[in-house]
């Protein structure tokens, strides 16, 4: 496992854009397009990338959004459309590792950079706006085909031909699939909540949400 390599099918970036939604203009950074050459990956994002809502998106814990290419076929059948790289607003479209195989805290080499899994992705309503399917964010949560976020441990240049190379599996062994189940399905499972909260490198936003939920469950 320590030598497993995950292919990068595409690196996708984009600056926030204004789009129409319910008769209003909203800003969103979900429209990402593939790049052909290497980019610098900083502690906050890829060069040329940006987020509109910095309260819920971006920041050190969500510097890189990742989505597995293997999930595209399911969504193409579900939505009846052909999807292009970056369809889920992801910065990296990967092939070779799914939510069942990845743990919060796992660390990877990515080109010259080093990155660490911080949390599963929680899609917001803007994913539904992009595809004209308002219920899509809920569907993504229900399937568990969410993708995930990286924080950047070491900055560096990353190119479309690079791979993700697993450097270290986090000892807690909390998979993204398990975390998604506790967050979205088995919400009052105190043991599950504790297990996720024991991951020392869990993102701040998930730690806040799950801590509050555990306090309610134990009240």
Buried (B, 14 or more C-beta within 10 A) or exposed (E): EEEBBBBBBBBBBBEBEEBEBEEEEBEBBBBBEBBEEBBBBBEBBBEBBBBBBEEEBBBEBBBBBBBBBBBBEEBEEEBEEEBEBBBBBBBBBBBBBBBEBBBBBBBBBBBBBBBBBBBBBBBBBBBBBBBEBEEBBEBBBEBBBBBBBBBBBBBBBBBBEBBBBBBEBBEBEBBBBBBBBBBBEEBEBEEBBBBBBEBEBBBEBBBEBBEEBBEEBEE
